[in-house]
Amino acid sequence: MKCPICEGTEIIYDAEHGNYVCARDGTVIEENVPDPGPEWREFDAGDRNKKRRVGAGITDRVHDKGFSTIIGGGRVKDKMKAIRLQRLQNKSRVTSKDKKLVTYLSILNSEASKLGLPGYVKETAAGVIKKLIESGLARRIDTYALIAATLFYVSRLYKIPLQLNEIKKLFNIDSSAFWKASTRVQNVIQKSTFMSNFGGPSPLEHIPDIVNRAKLPPHVETMAAEIASILIKNAITSGKGHLSVAAAAVYLASTILDHKKTQKELAEVLNITEVTIRNRYKEIVNSLDVEVKL
């Protein structure tokens, strides 16, 4: 659009009068333009949510991606008819083919909320569950073990450290069931497009959580992160459990900075063995040639 008088292109829309006006000389270029916006006024976020007439966004956390319509029972003359329509809609909303998926997604959303996982982790995990069911890999396997493995590996994908012991305890599954499920989950993840970003967490991701649980000051976290970075750079962590390496780094940093926590205290907080932390600690001290005076 161009102004016929000055040929300028700085055209603004005057919402109050419904006109297109040239910003340079004030020439009215077009009058009585229909307003493409909503026909209501809004004064805050609550008012906006109350008046808007669009549904939620597309999501994998629901079996039909959120496209279904819910029949309300508000201001209707025939309430019995509304109730019958609601029952009919509920029956038709979930087909027999989708019942298994609905069950899995319901458990997934519930358990992910207990773990405090963010929405994007739930979305990706729901996508993995759908692929597992579609490919037939969800057959003849414990439901909770499959969901536990999915949440564990998707959390690793997004660099969110989850302790394996906590996952197994929450879902009440043994190591055998978990590893059987994890084989199927990794099979799906490896064939998916988001596999290119999958690198797994490093000891660095565990350190803030360990420091927080052990109630240590922030500068202990800083030194522990520096120690872990040196270990990673020199490939000293290769083949070692990330959690135990992080715990040993925190123990070493707390000892150096005189905020001592015993290996037993850290082991109890993290639900791992004291021997594991001790072995990793000795390896770090020997590798970095650190002399610690207790």
N, C-alpha and C positions, 0 to 999 in steps of 0.2 A: 504494500500500500504506500502511495506517494501523495504528498500535498500538491494540489493543482496550482497553487499560487507560488510557493517558494521551491517546490519540488524536493522538499525535505522528506526524509524517511522516518523521522522521530515522531511516530504517531502513538498517542496514548488513548486508553479507553476510559471515558467518563462514566463510571458505573451509576452515579446518581441520576444522570439525565439520559443514559443509554446512547451516548454519542462517541464517535471516533473524532479526536481533535488533534490538530497539528501542534506539537509542543513548541514550535518556533514562533509562529505568528497567530496561533489561536483559531485558525480556520476550521470550521466544522465540516468534516469530510463526509460523514455518514450519520444519519439521525435514526432514532428509534430502533437501535440494534437490540435484539433479544439477549437477555442475560443468560449465558450458558451455565451459570452456577446454580446452587440449590435455591428453592423458592422459600426457604425459611432463614431466619436470622439466628445466629448462635453467639453466645457470650462467654462460654467457657467449655472445657473439654467434656464435662458431664452433659451439658446441653447438646453438644455436637453428637455424642454417642447416643443420646436419647432420640434425636430427630433423624439421624441418618437411616437410610433404608437399604443398606448393603450388608451382606453377611460377612463371616470371617474369611480369612484368606485360605488358599489351598494348602492342605497339610497331609503328610503321610501318616500322621498319628491317628487318623481315622480311616477305617477301611474303604470308605467311598470318597476320600480326599476332602470331605466337608461339603459335597455338592447336594446332599439331601435336604429336603424341605421338612420342617417340623410344623405340624398343624397345632395352632394354639387353641386354648380354651377360654379366651378372655370374654369380650363382650359379644356373646352369641345368643340368639333367641332360643334355639333348640340345643340345650346342653347335652342331652343324651345322644343326639346325632353327632355332635362334636366329639364325644367320647368314643363312639363307634368308629368314626373316621380316624381318630388317633390310634386306636388299637389296630385297625387295618393298615395304617401307615407304618406302624412299628413292625408288623409282621412282614410287610413287603420290603422294608428298608434293608433288612439283612437276609440275604439268600442263604440257602443251605451250604453253598460253596464258600461263602464268606464267614461262616460261623467260627471256623477255626482261627481265621485271621483276627476277628473281633476279640476272641478270647486272649490271643497272644498280645495284641496291642493294649488291651485293658490292663493286663499284668505288667507289661513293659512300662506304661505310663505311671502306674502306681509305684513300682519299685524304683524307677528313675527319680521320682519325686522324693522318695525316702532318702535316696543318696544325695539329694540336692543338686542334681545335674541340670545344666542349662537347657533351654528349649532346643537349640541347634543340635545338641547331642541326642536328644529324644527323636528329633526329625530324622537324623541319619540312621539311628538304631532302628527306627520303624521301617525305613527303606530296606535295611538289611534283613529284617524279619520277613518282609514281604517277598524278597528274593528267595529266602530260604524255603518259604512255603510254596512259592511258584515252581521252584526247581525240585521239590520233593525231598529236600534235605531235612525237613522238620519232622519226617516220619520216624517212628520207632526210636524216639529219644525223649528224655525228660524235658518237659516244657520249661521248668524253672532253670535247668542247667543251660538250655539254649539261650534263654533271655539273659542269664548271668554272663555268659561268654560274650554275647553281643554287646552288652553295656560295657564290659571290661575292655574289649578291643576297640570299640568306637571311642571310648574315653581316651585311650592311648593315642588314637588317631588325632584327637584334638589337644594332645599334651596335657590331659587332666589325669593326674596320678591317682589311681585307685589301688588299694592294697588287696592282693589276691585273697588273703586270709579273711578280710572283712567281707568280700563278695561271697565267699563260700559259707561264711557264718550267717550272713543275712538271708541267703537263699536256701540254707540248710542242705547243701550238697557236698559230696566228697570229691576228692581230687580226680578220681577215675571218671566220674560223670562230667566234670568240668572240662577235662582235656578231650574227651570224646566230642563234646559239643563245640569246643574251640576249634577243632579240626574242620568242622563244617562251616563255622563262621568265617574262618580265615580263607577257606575255599571261595566263599562268596565275595569277600572283601578284595581278594587278589584279582578277581575278574571284573571288579567295578572300577569306574572312572576315578573315584576318589582315592584309589590305592597309590597314586603317584605322590600324594602328600603324606603317606603313612611312613613315619620314621620311628614311632614309639618314643616314650619319654626317656630322658636321661636322668642321672642322679640330681641334676639341678632342679627338676620339677618337684622332687620330693622334699627338698630342704625347707621351703617355707612352712609346709604342713608339719614337719618334724619339730621345727623351732617353736611353732605355735603350740603344739601339744605338750612339749617339754617346758613351756613357759620361760623361754630364754629371751634375752634382749635382742634387738635388731642387728647390732654389730656382730653378734655370733653368726647370724644368718649370712651376713656379708662375707665374713672370713670363710665360712663353710662353703659358700658358693665359689670363692676364689680357689680353695683347695680342690673342689670337684672339677672346676674348669681345667686346672693343671693335670688332674688325673685323666680327664677325657682327651686333652690335647696330646698326652703321652701314651694313650691307648692302654692305660693301666686298668681301666674299668672293663676291658673286653672280657666277656664271658662271666662277669660277676653280676649278681643281683643288684639292680639299681637302688632298691630300698636300703639294703644293707650297706652299700657304699656311701649313700647319702647319710645314713645314721652314723657311720664311722667318721665321716667328715665333720658332722655336727659335734660329735663327741670330742674329736681332736681340737676343733675351734673353741669349744666351751672350756676345755682344759687349758689351752694357751691363754685365753682371755680371763681366766680365773672365775668362770661361772660354772663350776664343776657339776656335772651330772654323771652318776655312775652308769656303767654299761648295763647294769641290771635295770635301772630306772628307765633308760631309753628302750630297752628290750620290752619291758612291761607296757610302756606307752604304745609301742608299735606292734605289739603282739608277735614278736619274733624272738629267736633264742639269743641269749647273751653270748654264746660261743660264736655265733655268726658275726656279730658286731666286733668281737675281739679279734677274730681272724682277719676281717677287712681292715681293722685299725692297724694291726701289725704289718699288713701288706703295704698300707699307705705310708707308715712311718719308715719302713725299710726302703720303699721305692723313692721317697722324696728326701731320704737322709735327714729326717727330723729328729732332734733330740728333745724329748719332753721330760721335764723334771717334775715329778709328782710330790 
